[in-house]
Amino acid sequence: MYRRTLIHRSLVASVALACSAFAAPHAAAQSTWPTGKAITYLVPFAPGGNTDTLARLIAQPLGKALGTPIVIDNKGGAGGSVGSAIAARAPADGYNIMGGTISSHAINVSLYNKIDYDPIKSFVPVAMLGSGPLVLVVPASSPYKTLADVLAAAKAKSGSGGLSSASPGTG
């Protein structure tokens, strides 16, 4: 439990630092965002995932720094392609931002025959907000205790192993 709390606190601290680094120069340049109109932060995935959680952690401090509210708008589907296409067509007026991921900006190009945006030409990168560690886990009752154990078993039992993932292209 202590480790989970430590990881959570580290994540929150990292996000706060990223927000302040991103927002501080803009906040110093002007007292409020022009007209005070709300900024839409499009998340190209369903609520509750990593991308959505990060957006929600960032929204309040970023909105406070800019002097305008940030509204989270989730548009999930096709591994981020649906929301990314919507964001690509949104007006480039400073009131639309999107939280892209490796799925929406790298994987989907090779995963789908056609996507309705160009990940390179349709967007301009503004800030790297975070990166997420991935872990390999086995059931606690498993005889495998190390990566070497898992690899040795996979080689010995070629074709009989299994794994799970959220789904292709999710973020």
Buried (B, 14 or more C-beta within 10 A) or exposed (E): EEEEEEEEEEBEEBBEEBBEEBBEEEBEEEEEBEEEEEBBBBBBBBEEBBBBBBBBBBBEBBBBBBEBBBEBBBBBBBBBBBBBBBBBEBEEEEBBBBBBBEBBBEBBBEBBEEBBBEBEEBBEEEEEBBEEEEEEEEEEEEEBEEEEEBEEBBEEEEEEEEEEEEEEBBB
